[in-house]
Amino acid sequence: MENLLRAARGAREFLTPVLKKSKFLAEGILTPEEFVKAGMLMFLFLFLLLFFFLFFFFFLVLVLVLVLLLVLLLVLSRDWPWSWSGECIFYNHNCYHA
């Protein structure tokens, strides 16, 4: 049985040898070293994509929280709603002169 497996491995190595030189441009076949490098680059790309997605999500949540706090501050403030028009400060539809 062991001899049969050894013969099969030898035939496999003869028919499909491990590449030492790159044939990627000519035949599209990667060497083991190129395969490992491609896997590492894919991992790095996915890690950076995840990092930037989380950073963007954190920034978006931070901006939304700040906007909501500002709106809450304006709503709870006694001087809301206010606006200036000329020399009058309008508050609750009344004109107060500055």
Secondary structure, 3 states (H helix, E strand, C coil): CHHHHHHHHHHHHHHCCCCCCCEHHHHCECCHHHHHHHHHHHHHHHHHHHHHHHHHHHHHHHHHHHHHHHHHHHHHCCCCCEEEECCEEEECCEEEEC
